[in-house]
Amino acid sequence: MTSHSKGVLITIFGVLLVVPDALFVRLIEADPLVTAFWRGLIAGFIIFALVLVFQGWGAFLAALRTGRIGLVYVLLLGTTNIGFVLAIAWTSVANVVFILAAMPIFATIFSRIFLGEPICLRMVVTMAAVMGGLAIIAAGSHENDVSSWQGDLCALLVCASYAGALTAVRCVKDVSMIPAIPCAYLGTALILGLISIPGPDFGPQWPLFLAHGAFIGAASCLLTLGPRYIKSGEVSLLILLESILAPLLVWLVVGENPGQKALLGGVIVISALVLYNIHSIRSSQER
């Protein structure tokens, strides 16, 4: 097996483990803060243990030495753990994953602002199409009882936080920030444990809580390892599978219909990003 094939398989498997994330939030009958607590605690512990076994304490010390950049990364990543669960609780799964698919757009904007990187015309056109798709999704938030503009706004903030975290990582390219991921997850779990009562809900639903955290922990590791072997454009295309499969899975299992406008907006967002990434891959191959 070639390195490229290995990277593709690892990334696809990582994406498939992320797909049930929203479904777990739907199936778990608990306060969203309790769900976020166990999600962060279990996933954070799994990633922490794997980093400790394969990289040792030195990896954590290296991440710690990144200073303010590392702190910004941990804070932004930590907010996404809480924000994602709240967004799923407040609006439809389709709305959330379609909005999160726009993350490359926010990353491009932040890279322009903080890193001074230029924005090409192709990206400007893609950004316009994605923003149009997001507007349609927002307009359809009143179509059913599941969707709401509050949840859409929360998903948008999560999207921006993820993009900000990715931009922060690019400022310290020589240091692996994987050890910072469990710090972010365990840190938010600690805070949530102080303001919520997570114990009573865990007992009767422990298989769902454990599976939820384990899936996220394993997916985080695989999606960090896979891109080492394949190009960023290919990674972006494979990750978009989650935006397509997650709403379908929730629709199939719990019958959550996202609504016509959400589907139309999602198709526009996904199509624009797919076309952009395909063109980027072809341009890279030509060069």
C-alpha positions, -999 to 999 in steps of 0.1 A, spaced: 0 0 0 13 34 -10 16 63 15 -11 81 -5 -35 52 -2 -28 49 35 -35 86 40 -68 83 21 -80 53 41 -70 68 75 -88 101 67 -119 83 54 -121 62 85 -116 93 107 -145 110 88 -167 80 93 -161 81 130 -171 118 131 -204 112 112 -223 98 142 -212 127 165 -245 146 160 -266 115 162 -251 107 197 -261 142 208 -296 135 196 -299 101 212 -284 111 246 -312 123 269 -294 149 290 -287 185 294 -264 197 266 -238 208 291 -238 173 306 -234 158 271 -205 182 264 -189 173 297 -187 136 290 -178 142 254 -149 163 263 -138 142 293 -138 108 275 -124 121 242 -98 142 260 -86 113 281 -83 90 251 -62 115 231 -41 123 262 -33 86 267 -24 80 231 -1 111 230 15 101 262 22 65 250 34 74 215 51 108 220 58 111 257 57 141 280 81 160 257 52 166 232 32 183 259 61 205 270 67 215 233 31 225 229 33 244 262 63 264 249 42 279 221 29 304 247 1 327 237 -5 310 204 -10 277 221 -33 293 247 -54 308 219 -56 274 202 -67 256 234 -93 282 242 -108 283 207 -109 245 205 -124 242 239 -153 265 230 -161 243 200 -167 213 223 -194 232 241 -207 251 211 -212 221 189 -234 203 214 -254 234 220 -258 240 183 -271 205 178 -295 209 207 -309 242 194 -312 236 156 -312 208 130 -282 186 124 -283 195 87 -280 232 95 -251 227 118 -230 205 96 -237 226 65 -226 257 84 -195 240 97 -186 230 61 -180 267 55 -149 266 78 -124 270 50 -140 304 42 -135 317 77 -100 302 77 -92 321 45 -105 354 60 -85 349 92 -54 341 73 -58 373 53 -63 394 85 -37 378 108 -11 362 84 -14 387 54 -21 359 29 -37 370 -4 -72 357 -14 -74 345 -50 -104 353 -73 -115 317 -73 -118 318 -35 -137 351 -37 -163 334 -60 -164 304 -37 -169 326 -6 -198 344 -24 -215 311 -32 -210 297 3 -224 329 19 -254 326 -4 -260 290 7 -257 300 44 -282 327 39 -307 302 24 -301 279 54 -308 307 78 -339 317 59 -352 282 62 -347 280 100 -384 287 106 -396 257 84 -398 232 113 -397 230 150 -361 216 150 -344 245 134 -338 279 150 -317 310 143 -301 307 177 -287 273 169 -276 285 135 -258 314 151 -241 290 176 -230 268 147 -216 298 129 -196 308 161 -183 272 163 -173 274 126 -154 306 133 -137 292 164 -125 261 145 -112 283 117 -94 306 142 -78 275 159 -65 263 126 -51 297 118 -34 298 152 -18 264 145 -3 277 112 16 303 133 36 275 150 40 250 121 72 235 135 54 223 167 28 195 169 -3 208 186 -19 174 190 -11 174 227 -31 206 230 -63 189 219 -68 169 251 -59 200 271 -88 218 254 -112 190 259 -103 182 295 -102 219 304 -138 224 292 -149 192 310 -134 206 342 -153 238 338 -185 221 329 -182 198 358 -183 228 381 -215 242 367 -234 211 359 -243 178 376 -231 151 351 -233 120 373 -270 111 374 -273 110 336 -242 88 331 -255 57 348 -284 47 327 -268 59 294 -231 50 299 -228 31 267 -239 61 246 -216 85 266 -186 62 263 -192 55 226 -197 92 219 -164 102 235 -145 72 221 -156 80 185 -146 116 188 -112 107 204 -104 82 177 -116 105 149 -94 133 162 -63 111 161 -70 97 127 -79 131 111 -46 145 125 -26 115 112 -42 111 77 -33 146 63 4 137 67 2 115 37 -22 134 13 -27 169 1 -48 195 20 -73 197 -10 -79 160 -8 -84 162 29 -109 190 25 -129 169 0 -129 138 22 -140 158 53 -170 172 33 -183 136 34 -193 142 70 -215 171 60 -234 148 36 -236 117 57 -243 131 91 -278 146 82 -287 115 63 -278 93 93 -299 114 117 -327 115 92 -326 77 89 -324 70 126 -346 96 143 -365 109 113 -353 145 115 -363 162 83 -340 193 78 -364 211 54 -361 220 17 -342 253 22 -316 237 45 -310 210 19 -308 236 -10 -284 258 10 -264 228 19 -261 217 -17 -249 251 -27 -223 252 1 -210 217 -5 -209 221 -43 -190 254 -41 -164 239 -18 -161 207 -39 -155 226 -71 -129 248 -54 -110 219 -40 -111 199 -72 -97 229 -91 -70 234 -64 -59 198 -67 -57 200 -105 -37 232 -103 -13 216 -79 -8 186 -101 -1 208 -131 25 228 -112 
